[in-house]
Amino acid sequence: MPQLDTSTWFITIMSMILTLFIMFQLKISKHLYPLNPEPKSMAMLKQSNPWEKKWTKIYSPLSLPQQ
């Protein structure tokens, strides 16, 4: 049974890693990122919900007094 020739594996693996690195760099470089992102103010995001204005309590059937 012949031996498996592994002499070219190192250069093959290294070239694959280099190729993947270059491809990912090219892929990432095509994205357009905002230059100066501004934080959103929380005052504008505040929504008034009707249940925030009044107190509500949910009674579970087991906590009700026995009849």
Contacts in CASP RR format, 6 or more apart in sequence:
PFRMAT RR
TARGET T0000
AUTHOR 0000-0000-0000
METHOD contacts of the structure
MODEL  1
MPQLDTSTWFITIMSMILTLFIMFQLKISKHLYPLNPEPKSMAMLKQSNP
WEKKWTKIYSPLSLPQQ
END
